[in-house]
């Protein structure tokens, strides 16, 4: 994705379409969203807890109409000597996500918590989703 397009889509205010459902261990949850003022811009957020070898595996992924935008591995395997948490950004400047960057290098990442709900809200906040008043279903956790 071109850098200019990535920046526009990342900075675009976004809303989720429904209640968010926290993924149970060994599963993945999928949440649909859209641009708050540009409803034609559609987004999908994935919360993946499908660790095969690492039972505490946790990854967040944001997709848009044009493909993957960002993936944050909270827990998981080391990529090119970069331990988790780390981030993959899918734009030209970051070689389409092929390089892992320490999450601490993201200047505006709000916080990192081990709590599954707080880490999801941090991911949503970083990606400009409105989280005020957001309803969360924890019945699968």
SVG drawing of the C-alpha trace seen along z (x, -y; Angstrom):
<svg xmlns="http://www.w3.org/2000/svg" viewBox="-24 -13 42 39">
<polyline fill="none" stroke="black" stroke-width="0.4" points="0.0,0.0 1.3,-3.5 2.4,-5.4 0.0,-8.3 -3.0,-6.0 -1.9,-4.1 -1.6,-7.4 -5.0,-8.5 -6.7,-5.2 -4.9,-4.9 -5.7,-8.5 -9.4,-8.2 -11.8,-8.2 -13.4,-4.8 -16.3,-3.1 -17.1,0.6 -20.5,1.8 -21.5,3.9 -20.6,5.2 -17.0,6.5 -16.6,10.1 -13.3,11.1 -11.8,14.2 -11.7,17.2 -8.3,19.1 -7.5,21.1 -10.0,19.0 -10.2,15.8 -12.8,13.0 -13.6,10.7 -15.1,7.2 -16.4,5.1 -16.1,1.3 -16.2,-1.7 -15.0,-5.2 -16.9,-7.5 -17.4,-10.2 -16.5,-8.0 -18.8,-5.0 -17.6,-3.6 -14.2,-2.9 -14.7,0.6 -12.3,2.1 -12.0,5.5 -10.3,6.1 -9.1,9.6 -8.1,10.7 -6.3,14.0 -5.6,16.3 -4.9,19.4 -1.5,20.3 -0.4,23.8 2.8,24.0 2.4,20.9 -0.9,21.0 -0.8,17.3 -0.4,16.3 -2.2,12.9 -2.2,11.0 -4.2,8.1 -4.7,7.4 -6.4,4.5 -7.6,4.9 -9.2,2.4 -10.8,2.6 -7.3,2.6 -5.7,5.3 -3.8,5.7 -2.8,2.4 -1.1,3.4 -0.5,6.5 0.6,6.3 1.9,9.5 1.5,9.1 2.7,12.6 4.2,15.0 7.4,15.9 10.5,13.7 10.8,12.2 14.3,11.4 15.6,11.1 12.7,8.8 10.8,10.3 7.2,9.6 5.5,7.3 6.3,6.1 4.4,4.6 4.3,5.2 3.1,2.1 2.0,2.9 3.0,-0.2 5.9,-0.9 8.1,-2.6 7.9,0.6 8.5,3.0 4.8,4.2 5.0,5.6 8.0,7.9 10.1,6.3 9.1,6.6 9.4,3.3 9.4,3.3 6.1,2.0 7.9,-0.5 9.0,-2.3 5.3,-3.3 5.2,-6.8 1.5,-7.0 0.6,-3.4 -1.5,-4.1 -0.4,-1.3 0.3,2.3 -1.5,4.5 -1.7,8.3 -5.5,7.9 -7.1,9.2 -9.8,6.5 -7.4,3.6 -5.0,4.7 -7.8,4.8 -8.9,1.3 -5.3,0.1 -5.2,1.6 -8.5,-0.1 -7.4,-3.4 -4.1,-3.4 -6.0,-2.8 -8.4,-5.6 -11.5,-3.6 -14.1,-5.3 -14.1,-3.2 -16.2,-5.5 -19.4,-3.6 -18.2,-0.4 -19.9,2.7 -17.7,5.8 -18.8,9.4 -16.5,11.4 -18.6,14.5 -16.1,16.5 -12.9,15.5"/>
</svg>
